[in-house]
């Protein structure tokens, strides 16, 4: 995946392969700018005009949706795959009533009547913990948490098979984050949806996900079950992320940060993209790009020395 910029062509996402089964929740975790949201937009063919998917594709039920014309994509979006967008505070149109905005998603992508769509919206509001009386409210009349719940209701409006949750708790306080997390988890289980959870918050990944893909500089650097990733990480970046996350049960101590910054993807490094920040890097790391290889069944890592990595 590439983005054309004034500085040059940015190779934003490279060699990413993810499989998602019915009812599975996969977490995409990594620093800001690692390519997580770009992957989500590519799945729905919603990349900005300067973004291009030059190689590979996106497949749903053996259909390559990434090459479908726009009229076919409209049949996929919301019915098959929907998006809980990042930043609910700004996602809703401030001059339209909340219920009407959710109803529009239903009427635009189905043949439901206005009456049936309105009834469905009110039930959706109940499902996400909002009074149906809020149908006529404007976004400014809702709290941040209620706006996020409204966005979840919109994403579930047509009972999609897959939901992409892009930073669903951004800008919410910790109490509201916990409520939204619990709501998402309950709805996902009740409706048996597949979900892609995009976040930099490892606690969300640990709570929600069966499988985890750690993304760094546009690549998957580690992939496996949540249990294996958190208890037996096999990439130095994953280890750094885990150590940088505060442990409220441990004695008071300073957080361990990862020094440096991700590489400039206009000039992609020859070797491992994490090498300049890695405390274990050798000359081999800067000279050769490691492939994503299996360390144990169902657990892969993009590191030359993965077998030697321990938390």
Order of alpha helices (4+ residues) and beta strands (2+ residues): beta-beta-beta-alpha-beta-beta-beta-alpha-beta-alpha-alpha-alpha-alpha-beta-alpha-beta-alpha-beta-beta-alpha-alpha-alpha-beta-beta
